[in-house]
Amino acid sequence: MEKSNQNKYDLLGMPHGTATHQLRKKIMFSMMQRLGEDVCYRCGKKIENIDDFSIEHMEAWQQAKNPKEAFFDLDNISFSHLKCNIAVGKKMEKQPPIHGLSTTYKSGKCKCPKCTEATKMYMREWRKTNKNRKVV
C-alpha cells in the first residue's frame, strides 16, 4: 500500500487525496458555471475564479442541535467567494456563545452547566451508537 501511495505522489506531485479534492472542486466549479449558479450567496456577484470559490453553509452547522445533520443538509448549502465566507466566519467567532450545545463546550467558548450537560449527553449517545464499532 505504501508503494502505491508513493507512486501516485510521484505521478501527481502531491498526495492522492489532495489531488482528488482539487479535481472534485474543479468539476463542481465547472458544473456551477454551466448551470449559471456561479453567483456568491453573500454579495450577489459572479464568482469568476476557482481560487475564489467556496462551499458555504447558509446557517452555521456548528450551532445546530444536530451538527452532523446540519453539515450534510444540501438545502443549507450555497456557494460564495472565499473572502465573503471567511468574513462571515470571523463575525461568528465574535458572537457570544450559544449555551446548551456540546459544540460550544468543545470549542472552549463556554464551560457553563448547560454546555457541560449537553456534552455529557452527547458523549452518552455517542458511546451507545459506537460501542460495538471496530477500529481498523
PyMOL commands that set and color helices and strands:
alter all, ss='L'
color gray80, all
select helices_A, chain A and resi 2-12+16-35+50-52+67-72+74-76+82-94+102-106+113-130
alter helices_A, ss='H'
color red, helices_A
select strands_A, chain A and resi 53-57+77-81
alter strands_A, ss='S'
color yellow, strands_A
deselect
rebuild
show_as cartoon
